[in-house]
Amino acid sequence: MESIHVKEAPDAIGPYCHAIKSGNLVFCSGQTPLDPGTMKIVGTTIEAQTRRVLENLSIVLAEVGLTLQDVVKTTVYLKDMNDFKGMNRIYEEMFEGHKPSRTTISVKQNPLDALVEIECIAELQP
């Protein structure tokens, strides 16, 4: 098992790493819409925040040579299920037609009061 820490990604806001590589799987910790430079939430709309979250996940995946196309499973945590449609629009655009397995749930509150948090599992090709 290998811990992955990425300088270009937003700092972890708790006692965890950006991802763990175990075998041929990479388990990415949940990302919120933090700007890596300022550590402030980006955007006030679900669309802007979803885009930043997926950009942050892309930064983490790139550290091990992966992209969103290598993701096999995501979990999306929405603060408001009324944002489902807007999140889906950006999610579909960013995944460019790739459709990994996904669970979407509504939560009372995300870290830093973000509208969305997304975690993922990706696969390294042998």
PATORLO-323263 format. One record per atom (N, C-alpha, C): residue in one letter; z, y, x; chain; residue number from 0; atom name. Coordinates in pm, 1 decimal, m for minus. Layout:
PATORLO-323263
<code A, w Z, v Y, u X, unit A, pos NUM, site CA>
...
end
This chain:
PATORLO-323263
<code M, w 0.0, v m117.4, u 84.5, unit A, pos 0, site N>
<code M, w 0.0, v 0.0, u 0.0, unit A, pos 0, site CA>
<code M, w 0.0, v 124.6, u 89.7, unit A, pos 0, site C>
<code E, w m81.3, v 223.6, u 50.6, unit A, pos 1, site N>
<code E, w m94.4, v 345.6, u 130.9, unit A, pos 1, site CA>
<code E, w m79.5, v 469.0, u 42.8, unit A, pos 1, site C>
<code S, w 11.3, v 559.3, u 81.7, unit A, pos 2, site N>
<code S, w 27.7, v 686.8, u 11.3, unit A, pos 2, site CA>
<code S, w m81.6, v 783.1, u 56.2, unit A, pos 2, site C>
<code I, w m135.0, v 856.9, u m40.4, unit A, pos 3, site N>
<code I, w m241.7, v 952.7, u m11.2, unit A, pos 3, site CA>
<code I, w m190.9, v 1092.9, u m43.0, unit A, pos 3, site C>
<code H, w m194.2, v 1178.5, u 58.3, unit A, pos 4, site N>
<code H, w m156.9, v 1319.2, u 42.9, unit A, pos 4, site CA>
<code H, w m278.9, v 1401.8, u 82.3, unit A, pos 4, site C>
<code V, w m318.1, v 1494.4, u m4.0, unit A, pos 5, site N>
<code V, w m442.3, v 1569.6, u 17.3, unit A, pos 5, site CA>
<code V, w m410.3, v 1718.6, u 32.8, unit A, pos 5, site C>
<code K, w m440.4, v 1774.3, u 148.8, unit A, pos 6, site N>
<code K, w m410.9, v 1915.5, u 176.0, unit A, pos 6, site CA>
<code K, w m483.3, v 2009.7, u 81.2, unit A, pos 6, site C>
<code E, w m605.8, v 1973.6, u 40.8, unit A, pos 7, site N>
<code E, w m687.3, v 2062.9, u m42.6, unit A, pos 7, site CA>
<code E, w m647.5, v 2060.0, u m190.6, unit A, pos 7, site C>
<code A, w m567.7, v 1962.2, u m231.1, unit A, pos 8, site N>
<code A, w m524.8, v 1949.4, u m371.3, unit A, pos 8, site CA>
<code A, w m396.5, v 2029.1, u m393.6, unit A, pos 8, site C>
<code P, w m367.1, v 2061.1, u m519.2, unit A, pos 9, site N>
<code P, w m239.2, v 2128.7, u m546.1, unit A, pos 9, site CA>
<code P, w m122.9, v 2042.4, u m495.5, unit A, pos 9, site C>
<code D, w m21.9, v 2108.5, u m442.1, unit A, pos 10, site N>
<code D, w 97.2, v 2036.5, u m396.9, unit A, pos 10, site CA>
<code D, w 160.9, v 1963.1, u m514.2, unit A, pos 10, site C>
<code A, w 219.4, v 1847.7, u m485.6, unit A, pos 11, site N>
<code A, w 295.8, v 1775.8, u m588.2, unit A, pos 11, site CA>
<code A, w 415.1, v 1863.3, u m626.6, unit A, pos 11, site C>
<code I, w 447.4, v 1867.2, u m754.7, unit A, pos 12, site N>
<code I, w 559.9, v 1950.0, u m800.1, unit A, pos 12, site CA>
<code I, w 684.5, v 1864.5, u m821.9, unit A, pos 12, site C>
<code G, w 683.7, v 1746.8, u m763.4, unit A, pos 13, site N>
<code G, w 796.9, v 1656.2, u m772.0, unit A, pos 13, site CA>
<code G, w 790.8, v 1555.9, u m658.8, unit A, pos 13, site C>
<code P, w 877.5, v 1456.0, u m661.3, unit A, pos 14, site N>
<code P, w 883.4, v 1356.7, u m553.9, unit A, pos 14, site CA>
<code P, w 779.7, v 1245.0, u m571.7, unit A, pos 14, site C>
<code Y, w 653.8, v 1279.4, u m554.8, unit A, pos 15, site N>
<code Y, w 545.9, v 1181.5, u m566.4, unit A, pos 15, site CA>
<code Y, w 429.6, v 1224.7, u m477.8, unit A, pos 15, site C>
<code C, w 337.7, v 1131.7, u m455.8, unit A, pos 16, site N>
<code C, w 219.3, v 1161.5, u m375.2, unit A, pos 16, site CA>
<code C, w 99.6, v 1182.5, u m468.1, unit A, pos 16, site C>
<code H, w m11.8, v 1226.7, u m412.6, unit A, pos 17, site N>
<code H, w m132.2, v 1248.7, u m492.9, unit A, pos 17, site CA>
<code H, w m188.2, v 1117.6, u m547.1, unit A, pos 17, site C>
<code A, w m178.3, v 1013.0, u m465.1, unit A, pos 18, site N>
<code A, w m231.4, v 883.2, u m508.1, unit A, pos 18, site CA>
<code A, w m172.3, v 773.3, u m420.3, unit A, pos 18, site C>
<code I, w m188.7, v 651.8, u m467.6, unit A, pos 19, site N>
<code I, w m151.8, v 531.7, u m392.2, unit A, pos 19, site CA>
<code I, w m274.1, v 441.1, u m389.0, unit A, pos 19, site C>
<code K, w m308.3, v 396.3, u m269.0, unit A, pos 20, site N>
<code K, w m415.3, v 297.7, u m254.3, unit A, pos 20, site CA>
<code K, w m349.4, v 161.2, u m240.0, unit A, pos 20, site C>
<code S, w m388.2, v 69.0, u m325.7, unit A, pos 21, site N>
<code S, w m336.5, v m66.8, u m322.0, unit A, pos 21, site CA>
<code S, w m453.7, v m162.3, u m339.7, unit A, pos 21, site C>
<code G, w m484.1, v m236.8, u m236.6, unit A, pos 22, site N>
<code G, w m602.4, v m322.0, u m241.1, unit A, pos 22, site CA>
<code G, w m725.5, v m235.3, u m255.7, unit A, pos 22, site C>
<code N, w m810.2, v m268.4, u m353.8, unit A, pos 23, site N>
<code N, w m930.7, v m187.6, u m374.7, unit A, pos 23, site CA>
<code N, w m914.3, v m86.6, u m488.7, unit A, pos 23, site C>
<code L, w m789.2, v m63.2, u m529.7, unit A, pos 24, site N>
<code L, w m763.4, v 33.3, u m636.4, unit A, pos 24, site CA>
<code L, w m691.7, v 157.0, u m583.1, unit A, pos 24, site C>
<code V, w m725.1, v 271.5, u m642.5, unit A, pos 25, site N>
<code V, w m658.4, v 397.3, u m610.4, unit A, pos 25, site CA>
<code V, w m598.1, v 450.0, u m740.4, unit A, pos 25, site C>
<code F, w m466.3, v 465.2, u m741.0, unit A, pos 26, site N>
<code F, w m391.5, v 513.1, u m857.0, unit A, pos 26, site CA>
<code F, w m358.2, v 660.1, u m834.3, unit A, pos 26, site C>
<code C, w m427.2, v 748.6, u m906.1, unit A, pos 27, site N>
<code C, w m406.7, v 892.6, u m889.3, unit A, pos 27, site CA>
<code C, w m297.3, v 941.9, u m983.1, unit A, pos 27, site C>
<code S, w m202.7, v 1015.8, u m926.6, unit A, pos 28, site N>
<code S, w m98.6, v 1078.5, u m1007.5, unit A, pos 28, site CA>
<code S, w m162.4, v 1178.4, u m1103.0, unit A, pos 28, site C>
<code G, w m92.2, v 1206.4, u m1210.6, unit A, pos 29, site N>
<code G, w m142.4, v 1302.7, u m1307.6, unit A, pos 29, site CA>
<code G, w m164.2, v 1439.0, u m1244.4, unit A, pos 29, site C>
<code Q, w m275.2, v 1501.0, u m1278.5, unit A, pos 30, site N>
<code Q, w m306.8, v 1635.9, u m1231.9, unit A, pos 30, site CA>
<code Q, w m300.3, v 1731.6, u m1350.7, unit A, pos 30, site C>
<code T, w m244.6, v 1848.4, u m1324.4, unit A, pos 31, site N>
<code T, w m244.6, v 1956.7, u m1421.2, unit A, pos 31, site CA>
<code T, w m343.4, v 2062.3, u m1370.8, unit A, pos 31, site C>
<code P, w m370.0, v 2165.0, u m1448.9, unit A, pos 32, site N>
<code P, w m470.5, v 2263.4, u m1409.2, unit A, pos 32, site CA>
<code P, w m419.9, v 2368.1, u m1309.7, unit A, pos 32, site C>
<code L, w m359.5, v 2320.9, u m1201.0, unit A, pos 33, site N>
<code L, w m310.2, v 2412.6, u m1098.6, unit A, pos 33, site CA>
<code L, w m421.0, v 2449.3, u m1000.9, unit A, pos 33, site C>
<code D, w m429.5, v 2576.8, u m967.3, unit A, pos 34, site N>
<code D, w m517.5, v 2621.3, u m861.5, unit A, pos 34, site CA>
<code D, w m452.5, v 2579.1, u m729.7, unit A, pos 34, site C>
<code P, w m524.7, v 2505.8, u m644.3, unit A, pos 35, site N>
<code P, w m464.5, v 2458.7, u m519.6, unit A, pos 35, site CA>
<code P, w m417.5, v 2571.2, u m427.0, unit A, pos 35, site C>
<code G, w m480.3, v 2687.2, u m433.9, unit A, pos 36, site N>
<code G, w m443.8, v 2797.8, u m346.3, unit A, pos 36, site CA>
<code G, w m322.3, v 2875.8, u m393.3, unit A, pos 36, site C>
<code T, w m313.6, v 2896.3, u m523.9, unit A, pos 37, site N>
<code T, w m205.6, v 2980.6, u m577.1, unit A, pos 37, site CA>
<code T, w m92.5, v 2901.1, u m641.6, unit A, pos 37, site C>
<code M, w m119.6, v 2774.3, u m673.0, unit A, pos 38, site N>
<code M, w m23.8, v 2689.5, u m745.1, unit A, pos 38, site CA>
<code M, w 12.6, v 2749.3, u m881.9, unit A, pos 38, site C>
<code K, w m83.4, v 2821.4, u m940.8, unit A, pos 39, site N>
<code K, w m67.9, v 2876.6, u m1075.7, unit A, pos 39, site CA>
<code K, w m163.6, v 2803.9, u m1168.9, unit A, pos 39, site C>
<code I, w m124.8, v 2793.1, u m1296.7, unit A, pos 40, site N>
<code I, w m210.0, v 2732.0, u m1398.0, unit A, pos 40, site CA>
<code I, w m337.5, v 2815.4, u m1412.5, unit A, pos 40, site C>
<code V, w m451.4, v 2747.3, u m1417.8, unit A, pos 41, site N>
<code V, w m581.3, v 2811.4, u m1433.2, unit A, pos 41, site CA>
<code V, w m623.4, v 2802.5, u m1579.9, unit A, pos 41, site C>
<code G, w m662.7, v 2914.1, u m1637.4, unit A, pos 42, site N>
<code G, w m719.0, v 2915.2, u m1772.6, unit A, pos 42, site CA>
<code G, w m615.1, v 2910.3, u m1882.4, unit A, pos 42, site C>
<code T, w m659.3, v 2956.7, u m1998.5, unit A, pos 43, site N>
<code T, w m572.6, v 2954.9, u m2116.6, unit A, pos 43, site CA>
<code T, w m631.7, v 2868.4, u m2227.0, unit A, pos 43, site C>
<code T, w m754.0, v 2816.7, u m2204.4, unit A, pos 44, site N>
<code T, w m819.1, v 2732.1, u m2304.6, unit A, pos 44, site CA>
<code T, w m818.4, v 2587.0, u m2257.3, unit A, pos 44, site C>
<code I, w m830.9, v 2496.8, u m2351.0, unit A, pos 45, site N>
<code I, w m835.8, v 2355.0, u m2315.4, unit A, pos 45, site CA>
<code I, w m956.9, v 2325.6, u m2228.2, unit A, pos 45, site C>
<code E, w m1066.8, v 2393.0, u m2252.1, unit A, pos 46, site N>
<code E, w m1187.7, v 2370.3, u m2173.0, unit A, pos 46, site CA>
<code E, w m1165.8, v 2408.7, u m2026.0, unit A, pos 46, site C>
<code A, w m1112.7, v 2527.7, u m2002.8, unit A, pos 47, site N>
<code A, w m1089.2, v 2574.2, u m1865.7, unit A, pos 47, site CA>
<code A, w m986.9, v 2485.7, u m1795.2, unit A, pos 47, site C>
<code Q, w m882.1, v 2448.0, u m1866.7, unit A, pos 48, site N>
<code Q, w m778.0, v 2365.8, u m1805.0, unit A, pos 48, site CA>
<code Q, w m827.0, v 2223.9, u m1778.3, unit A, pos 48, site C>
<code T, w m905.3, v 2166.8, u m1868.6, unit A, pos 49, site N>
<code T, w m959.5, v 2032.1, u m1846.3, unit A, pos 49, site CA>
<code T, w m1050.9, v 2031.6, u m1725.0, unit A, pos 49, site C>
<code R, w m1134.3, v 2132.5, u m1712.1, unit A, pos 50, site N>
<code R, w m1224.6, v 2142.5, u m1596.6, unit A, pos 50, site CA>
<code R, w m1144.1, v 2145.6, u m1466.2, unit A, pos 50, site C>
<code R, w m1038.7, v 2227.9, u m1460.6, unit A, pos 51, site N>
<code R, w m958.0, v 2238.5, u m1338.7, unit A, pos 51, site CA>
<code R, w m887.1, v 2105.8, u m1307.9, unit A, pos 51, site C>
<code V, w m836.5, v 2040.8, u m1410.4, unit A, pos 52, site N>
<code V, w m770.0, v 1911.4, u m1390.9, unit A, pos 52, site CA>
<code V, w m867.1, v 1811.5, u m1329.1, unit A, pos 52, site C>
<code L, w m987.5, v 1802.3, u m1383.3, unit A, pos 53, site N>
<code L, w m1085.3, v 1706.3, u m1331.2, unit A, pos 53, site CA>
<code L, w m1136.5, v 1746.9, u m1193.0, unit A, pos 53, site C>
<code E, w m1142.2, v 1875.9, u m1165.1, unit A, pos 54, site N>
<code E, w m1174.5, v 1920.4, u m1029.2, unit A, pos 54, site CA>
<code E, w m1064.6, v 1876.7, u m932.6, unit A, pos 54, site C>
<code N, w m938.6, v 1889.4, u m974.5, unit A, pos 55, site N>
<code N, w m827.2, v 1846.8, u m889.8, unit A, pos 55, site CA>
<code N, w m830.6, v 1696.3, u m865.7, unit A, pos 55, site C>
<code L, w m857.6, v 1618.4, u m969.4, unit A, pos 56, site N>
<code L, w m869.6, v 1473.3, u m950.7, unit A, pos 56, site CA>
<code L, w m985.0, v 1441.3, u m856.4, unit A, pos 56, site C>
<code S, w m1094.2, v 1514.9, u m867.6, unit A, pos 57, site N>
<code S, w m1208.9, v 1494.1, u m779.0, unit A, pos 57, site CA>
<code S, w m1172.4, v 1519.6, u m633.2, unit A, pos 57, site C>
<code I, w m1089.8, v 1620.1, u m608.7, unit A, pos 58, site N>
<code I, w m1044.2, v 1650.6, u m472.2, unit A, pos 58, site CA>
<code I, w m964.4, v 1533.0, u m416.8, unit A, pos 58, site C>
<code V, w m875.4, v 1478.6, u m497.9, unit A, pos 59, site N>
<code V, w m793.1, v 1365.0, u m454.7, unit A, pos 59, site CA>
<code V, w m881.8, v 1243.4, u m428.5, unit A, pos 59, site C>
<code L, w m972.6, v 1213.8, u m519.3, unit A, pos 60, site N>
<code L, w m1061.4, v 1098.7, u m503.2, unit A, pos 60, site CA>
<code L, w m1148.7, v 1112.6, u m379.1, unit A, pos 60, site C>
<code A, w m1195.9, v 1233.6, u m351.2, unit A, pos 61, site N>
<code A, w m1283.2, v 1256.5, u m235.5, unit A, pos 61, site CA>
<code A, w m1213.0, v 1221.5, u m104.5, unit A, pos 61, site C>
<code E, w m1082.0, v 1235.0, u m101.1, unit A, pos 62, site N>
<code E, w m1006.1, v 1203.6, u 20.5, unit A, pos 62, site CA>
<code E, w m1026.6, v 1058.9, u 64.7, unit A, pos 62, site C>
<code V, w m1055.0, v 970.5, u m31.2, unit A, pos 63, site N>
<code V, w m1078.1, v 828.8, u 1.6, unit A, pos 63, site CA>
<code V, w m1223.6, v 788.7, u m23.0, unit A, pos 63, site C>
<code G, w m1312.1, v 889.4, u m31.5, unit A, pos 64, site N>
<code G, w m1455.0, v 862.2, u m43.6, unit A, pos 64, site CA>
<code G, w m1501.3, v 824.3, u m182.5, unit A, pos 64, site C>
<code L, w m1425.5, v 863.5, u m284.3, unit A, pos 65, site N>
<code L, w m1460.9, v 830.1, u m422.3, unit A, pos 65, site CA>
<code L, w m1496.2, v 955.6, u m502.1, unit A, pos 65, site C>
<code T, w m1556.7, v 933.2, u m619.7, unit A, pos 66, site N>
<code T, w m1587.4, v 1040.7, u m714.4, unit A, pos 66, site CA>
<code T, w m1541.0, v 997.7, u m852.3, unit A, pos 66, site C>
<code L, w m1560.9, v 1083.8, u m949.1, unit A, pos 67, site N>
<code L, w m1527.4, v 1048.1, u m1087.5, unit A, pos 67, site CA>
<code L, w m1608.3, v 927.3, u m1134.9, unit A, pos 67, site C>
<code Q, w m1721.5, v 902.6, u m1072.9, unit A, pos 68, site N>
<code Q, w m1804.6, v 787.0, u m1109.5, unit A, pos 68, site CA>
<code Q, w m1738.4, v 654.5, u m1072.9, unit A, pos 68, site C>
<code D, w m1636.8, v 658.2, u m988.0, unit A, pos 69, site N>
<code D, w m1565.2, v 537.7, u m946.1, unit A, pos 69, site CA>
<code D, w m1440.0, v 511.4, u m1029.4, unit A, pos 69, site C>
<code V, w m1412.0, v 598.2, u m1124.3, unit A, pos 70, site N>
<code V, w m1292.3, v 584.6, u m1207.6, unit A, pos 70, site CA>
<code V, w m1312.9, v 472.9, u m1309.1, unit A, pos 70, site C>
<code V, w m1211.8, v 386.0, u m1321.1, unit A, pos 71, site N>
<code V, w m1218.4, v 276.4, u m1417.7, unit A, pos 71, site CA>
<code V, w m1128.5, v 300.1, u m1538.7, unit A, pos 71, site C>
<code K, w m1027.0, v 388.8, u m1524.3, unit A, pos 72, site N>
<code K, w m933.6, v 412.9, u m1634.2, unit A, pos 72, site CA>
<code K, w m872.9, v 551.2, u m1620.1, unit A, pos 72, site C>
<code T, w m862.5, v 623.1, u m1730.6, unit A, pos 73, site N>
<code T, w m790.2, v 750.0, u m1732.9, unit A, pos 73, site CA>
<code T, w m687.0, v 747.0, u m1843.7, unit A, pos 73, site C>
<code T, w m585.6, v 828.7, u m1825.3, unit A, pos 74, site N>
<code T, w m490.9, v 857.9, u m1932.1, unit A, pos 74, site CA>
<code T, w m484.3, v 1009.3, u m1943.8, unit A, pos 74, site C>
<code V, w m508.2, v 1059.0, u m2064.6, unit A, pos 75, site N>
<code V, w m509.7, v 1202.2, u m2091.4, unit A, pos 75, site CA>
<code V, w m388.0, v 1235.8, u m2176.2, unit A, pos 75, site C>
<code Y, w m312.0, v 1334.6, u m2132.0, unit A, pos 76, site N>
<code Y, w m193.4, v 1381.1, u m2204.1, unit A, pos 76, site CA>
<code Y, w m221.9, v 1520.6, u m2256.8, unit A, pos 76, site C>
<code L, w m239.6, v 1531.6, u m2387.9, unit A, pos 77, site N>
<code L, w m268.4, v 1660.3, u m2452.2, unit A, pos 77, site CA>
<code L, w m142.7, v 1717.6, u m2515.2, unit A, pos 77, site C>
<code K, w m121.6, v 1845.7, u m2495.9, unit A, pos 78, site N>
<code K, w m9.3, v 1913.3, u m2560.7, unit A, pos 78, site CA>
<code K, w m34.0, v 1926.2, u m2711.1, unit A, pos 78, site C>
<code D, w m160.2, v 1937.4, u m2749.5, unit A, pos 79, site N>
<code D, w m196.3, v 1954.4, u m2890.4, unit A, pos 79, site CA>
<code D, w m321.9, v 1871.7, u m2918.9, unit A, pos 79, site C>
<code M, w m310.9, v 1775.4, u m3007.8, unit A, pos 80, site N>
<code M, w m424.1, v 1688.1, u m3038.8, unit A, pos 80, site CA>
<code M, w m539.5, v 1765.9, u m3102.7, unit A, pos 80, site C>
<code N, w m514.2, v 1887.5, u m3148.1, unit A, pos 81, site N>
<code N, w m623.2, v 1971.7, u m3197.9, unit A, pos 81, site CA>
<code N, w m718.2, v 2011.8, u m3085.3, unit A, pos 81, site C>
<code D, w m675.7, v 1994.9, u m2960.6, unit A, pos 82, site N>
<code D, w m760.3, v 2025.8, u m2844.6, unit A, pos 82, site CA>
<code D, w m848.3, v 1908.7, u m2802.9, unit A, pos 82, site C>
<code F, w m840.7, v 1798.0, u m2876.0, unit A, pos 83, site N>
<code F, w m913.5, v 1675.6, u m2840.6, unit A, pos 83, site CA>
<code F, w m1064.2, v 1700.4, u m2823.7, unit A, pos 83, site C>
<code K, w m1122.5, v 1770.7, u m2918.5, unit A, pos 84, site N>
<code K, w m1267.6, v 1795.1, u m2915.9, unit A, pos 84, site CA>
<code K, w m1308.7, v 1879.1, u m2795.0, unit A, pos 84, site C>
<code G, w m1235.1, v 1985.3, u m2766.3, unit A, pos 85, site N>
<code G, w m1266.4, v 2070.5, u m2651.8, unit A, pos 85, site CA>
<code G, w m1247.6, v 1997.6, u m2519.9, unit A, pos 85, site C>
<code M, w m1141.3, v 1917.6, u m2510.3, unit A, pos 86, site N>
<code M, w m1118.4, v 1838.3, u m2389.9, unit A, pos 86, site CA>
<code M, w m1232.1, v 1739.3, u m2371.8, unit A, pos 86, site C>
<code N, w m1270.9, v 1671.2, u m2479.1, unit A, pos 87, site N>
<code N, w m1378.3, v 1571.9, u m2473.6, unit A, pos 87, site CA>
<code N, w m1508.9, v 1631.2, u m2422.5, unit A, pos 87, site C>
<code R, w m1539.7, v 1751.6, u m2465.9, unit A, pos 88, site N>
<code R, w m1664.8, v 1817.7, u m2427.0, unit A, pos 88, site CA>
<code R, w m1671.9, v 1833.6, u m2274.2, unit A, pos 88, site C>
<code I, w m1565.2, v 1883.9, u m2215.1, unit A, pos 89, site N>
<code I, w m1562.3, v 1904.2, u m2069.5, unit A, pos 89, site CA>
<code I, w m1550.6, v 1770.8, u m1996.7, unit A, pos 89, site C>
<code Y, w m1470.2, v 1681.0, u m2048.9, unit A, pos 90, site N>
<code Y, w m1453.0, v 1547.8, u m1990.9, unit A, pos 90, site CA>
<code Y, w m1588.2, v 1477.5, u m1979.5, unit A, pos 90, site C>
<code E, w m1663.6, v 1478.1, u m2089.0, unit A, pos 91, site N>
<code E, w m1795.0, v 1412.5, u m2088.9, unit A, pos 91, site CA>
<code E, w m1889.5, v 1478.3, u m1988.1, unit A, pos 91, site C>
<code E, w m1888.0, v 1610.5, u m1982.8, unit A, pos 92, site N>
<code E, w m1972.3, v 1684.4, u m1887.7, unit A, pos 92, site CA>
<code E, w m1935.7, v 1649.1, u m1743.5, unit A, pos 92, site C>
<code M, w m1808.3, v 1649.6, u m1712.1, unit A, pos 93, site N>
<code M, w m1763.4, v 1625.7, u m1574.5, unit A, pos 93, site CA>
<code M, w m1785.2, v 1480.4, u m1530.4, unit A, pos 93, site C>
<code F, w m1778.0, v 1387.0, u m1624.2, unit A, pos 94, site N>
<code F, w m1799.8, v 1246.1, u m1589.9, unit A, pos 94, site CA>
<code F, w m1948.6, v 1209.9, u m1590.8, unit A, pos 94, site C>
<code E, w m2033.4, v 1304.2, u m1628.8, unit A, pos 95, site N>
<code E, w m2179.7, v 1289.4, u m1620.9, unit A, pos 95, site CA>
<code E, w m2230.1, v 1157.3, u m1679.4, unit A, pos 95, site C>
<code G, w m2182.8, v 1123.1, u m1798.4, unit A, pos 96, site N>
<code G, w m2229.9, v 1001.7, u m1864.8, unit A, pos 96, site CA>
<code G, w m2149.7, v 877.0, u m1834.0, unit A, pos 96, site C>
<code H, w m2070.0, v 878.6, u m1727.4, unit A, pos 97, site N>
<code H, w m1982.7, v 765.2, u m1696.1, unit A, pos 97, site CA>
<code H, w m1870.2, v 763.2, u m1799.1, unit A, pos 97, site C>
<code K, w m1839.7, v 646.9, u m1851.3, unit A, pos 98, site N>
<code K, w m1738.8, v 636.3, u m1956.9, unit A, pos 98, site CA>
<code K, w m1632.4, v 533.2, u m1919.4, unit A, pos 98, site C>
<code P, w m1534.3, v 574.5, u m1835.6, unit A, pos 99, site N>
<code P, w m1427.8, v 480.5, u m1801.6, unit A, pos 99, site CA>
<code P, w m1339.2, v 452.1, u m1923.7, unit A, pos 99, site C>
<code S, w m1263.8, v 345.7, u m1914.7, unit A, pos 100, site N>
<code S, w m1164.2, v 317.0, u m2017.1, unit A, pos 100, site CA>
<code S, w m1068.6, v 436.4, u m2023.9, unit A, pos 100, site C>
<code R, w m1019.1, v 469.0, u m2143.9, unit A, pos 101, site N>
<code R, w m934.7, v 588.1, u m2156.3, unit A, pos 101, site CA>
<code R, w m833.7, v 573.2, u m2268.0, unit A, pos 101, site C>
<code T, w m717.5, v 631.6, u m2244.8, unit A, pos 102, site N>
<code T, w m616.8, v 648.9, u m2347.6, unit A, pos 102, site CA>
<code T, w m586.9, v 797.1, u m2355.8, unit A, pos 102, site C>
<code T, w m579.6, v 851.5, u m2477.0, unit A, pos 103, site N>
<code T, w m543.2, v 991.7, u m2496.4, unit A, pos 103, site CA>
<code T, w m423.0, v 996.4, u m2588.2, unit A, pos 103, site C>
<code I, w m319.2, v 1063.1, u m2542.6, unit A, pos 104, site N>
<code I, w m199.0, v 1074.5, u m2624.9, unit A, pos 104, site CA>
<code I, w m154.3, v 1220.2, u m2632.7, unit A, pos 104, site C>
<code S, w m84.1, v 1251.8, u m2738.1, unit A, pos 105, site N>
<code S, w m26.8, v 1384.1, u m2755.9, unit A, pos 105, site CA>
<code S, w 117.6, v 1380.0, u m2706.6, unit A, pos 105, site C>
<code V, w 153.7, v 1480.3, u m2629.1, unit A, pos 106, site N>
<code V, w 289.4, v 1488.8, u m2577.0, unit A, pos 106, site CA>
<code V, w 352.9, v 1620.3, u m2620.3, unit A, pos 106, site C>
<code K, w 483.6, v 1621.7, u m2623.2, unit A, pos 107, site N>
<code K, w 553.4, v 1743.6, u m2663.1, unit A, pos 107, site CA>
<code K, w 527.9, v 1856.5, u m2563.7, unit A, pos 107, site C>
<code Q, w 530.1, v 1822.2, u m2433.8, unit A, pos 108, site N>
<code Q, w 508.9, v 1924.7, u m2331.7, unit A, pos 108, site CA>
<code Q, w 465.3, v 1858.3, u m2201.9, unit A, pos 108, site C>
<code N, w 368.5, v 1918.7, u m2135.4, unit A, pos 109, site N>
<code N, w 325.8, v 1876.2, u m2002.6, unit A, pos 109, site CA>
<code N, w 398.3, v 1959.8, u m1898.1, unit A, pos 109, site C>
<code P, w 399.8, v 1915.5, u m1771.7, unit A, pos 110, site N>
<code P, w 459.7, v 1996.9, u m1666.1, unit A, pos 110, site CA>
<code P, w 398.4, v 2136.6, u m1663.2, unit A, pos 110, site C>
<code L, w 482.4, v 2235.6, u m1639.6, unit A, pos 111, site N>
<code L, w 441.7, v 2376.7, u m1631.1, unit A, pos 111, site CA>
<code L, w 375.6, v 2424.8, u m1759.4, unit A, pos 111, site C>
<code D, w 400.3, v 2355.4, u m1868.9, unit A, pos 112, site N>
<code D, w 347.0, v 2389.8, u m2000.6, unit A, pos 112, site CA>
<code D, w 194.2, v 2385.9, u m2006.4, unit A, pos 112, site C>
<code A, w 133.3, v 2302.5, u m1923.4, unit A, pos 113, site N>
<code A, w m12.1, v 2286.6, u m1922.9, unit A, pos 113, site CA>
<code A, w m58.7, v 2227.5, u m2055.1, unit A, pos 113, site C>
<code L, w m180.4, v 2262.7, u m2094.7, unit A, pos 114, site N>
<code L, w m238.4, v 2207.8, u m2216.7, unit A, pos 114, site CA>
<code L, w m281.5, v 2063.0, u m2198.4, unit A, pos 114, site C>
<code V, w m307.5, v 2022.8, u m2073.2, unit A, pos 115, site N>
<code V, w m359.4, v 1889.2, u m2046.5, unit A, pos 115, site CA>
<code V, w m314.4, v 1841.2, u m1908.3, unit A, pos 115, site C>
<code E, w m291.6, v 1712.1, u m1898.6, unit A, pos 116, site N>
<code E, w m268.1, v 1643.9, u m1771.2, unit A, pos 116, site CA>
<code E, w m348.4, v 1514.6, u m1777.4, unit A, pos 116, site C>
<code I, w m411.8, v 1477.8, u m1666.4, unit A, pos 117, site N>
<code I, w m491.0, v 1354.6, u m1662.5, unit A, pos 117, site CA>
<code I, w m456.9, v 1277.6, u m1535.7, unit A, pos 117, site C>
<code E, w m436.4, v 1147.0, u m1552.0, unit A, pos 118, site N>
<code E, w m419.5, v 1056.6, u m1438.5, unit A, pos 118, site CA>
<code E, w m533.0, v 955.8, u m1442.5, unit A, pos 118, site C>
<code C, w m559.6, v 889.8, u m1329.3, unit A, pos 119, site N>
<code C, w m668.3, v 793.4, u m1330.4, unit A, pos 119, site CA>
<code C, w m646.0, v 681.7, u m1230.2, unit A, pos 119, site C>
<code I, w m722.6, v 575.2, u m1250.3, unit A, pos 120, site N>
<code I, w m731.3, v 463.6, u m1158.2, unit A, pos 120, site CA>
<code I, w m877.4, v 450.6, u m1121.1, unit A, pos 120, site C>
<code A, w m904.9, v 443.8, u m991.5, unit A, pos 121, site N>
<code A, w m1042.8, v 430.0, u m943.2, unit A, pos 121, site CA>
<code A, w m1051.6, v 305.6, u m855.5, unit A, pos 121, site C>
<code E, w m1175.3, v 259.7, u m835.8, unit A, pos 122, site N>
<code E, w m1197.3, v 138.2, u m757.9, unit A, pos 122, site CA>
<code E, w m1281.5, v 167.1, u m635.3, unit A, pos 122, site C>
<code L, w m1232.1, v 121.7, u m521.7, unit A, pos 123, site N>
<code L, w m1308.3, v 127.4, u m396.7, unit A, pos 123, site CA>
<code L, w m1404.7, v 9.6, u m394.0, unit A, pos 123, site C>
<code Q, w m1527.1, v 34.2, u m357.7, unit A, pos 124, site N>
<code Q, w m1624.8, v m74.0, u m349.5, unit A, pos 124, site CA>
<code Q, w m1612.3, v m143.8, u m214.8, unit A, pos 124, site C>
<code P, w m1614.1, v m278.6, u m215.5, unit A, pos 125, site N>
<code P, w m1599.2, v m353.0, u m89.5, unit A, pos 125, site CA>
<code P, w m1718.7, v m333.4, u 2.8, unit A, pos 125, site C>
end
